[in-house]
């Protein structure tokens, strides 16, 4: 199966930006794209903002549960947000929905909520979902101070769970010091033996 599970070192690090750009570039390369955020929290409407962006980037063909299985109002970890609404997240339903959507696509993208160890159910975290979907992982991280520790710990967790880490993408912002970003790229790459990129549309071509 051609595609990726996009996770992050934290919430708000740029996962949706990377996932939507990958979806658009995959479409431009001739793929039919399935872009899926199975659980979204902090939703002010029936369909979350992130999933709306993903569906539009994929070509706006997804309907029903393929547009997102769970949406919760509380901006918290999926398990916490679900419990606030007396709801339970069913990982098997997410996996079945992913199989349904990806069967109609040549390139599939799944965006996790928060980071790798964020709890989804009492027994499973986001890494547990990624393992069941069996997609290679793209790790999105901040490009600035503090990212080396957060990124290396996330890499350790991904590999410990037996998942394939395809690459790390540092989400560089306009105000970030380019020299510091380059140093972070070099340090993470050296310590983790992984290819690290700065976020850039031309870089994302490598993954489509």
C-alpha angles and dihedrals in degrees: 000000000000114000147069144251107228115209134163143213088243143345117292096024096124105274094138092047091053094043095050092047091050090050093051094046092047090052090049088053090056102264127138100229131211109195114184138177102183096188125031127173131192090047117165092186140033093271116043122240094242094050090048090055091047093050092049091048090051092054102271095265099120118105138179117357089353085075091061133311103216130031122174132184099220113087095226142100111309094250092050094044092048093050090051087063095039089247133137126215115226111207091191089059091051091050091049091049091050090051090051094050097041091050087068095048141063094211125037131193127188120189116203125214115249116329138333097274098044108128118244099173133001088270105032139054130193089276089058090056091048091053091054093049091051096212125143111256131241112197116207117199139170114267097218141079113323096025096109094065096041093046097047092049091050091049090052091051094048093050093043088057090056097248125141112247107210097183148317120248118198111212100224117196125204092252095051118112105250092210092054091046092053090049091051091050091053096045096048091045092049097046097042102032091231134127109254124195135187112237108268133142092237090054091055090061087075090067100049 
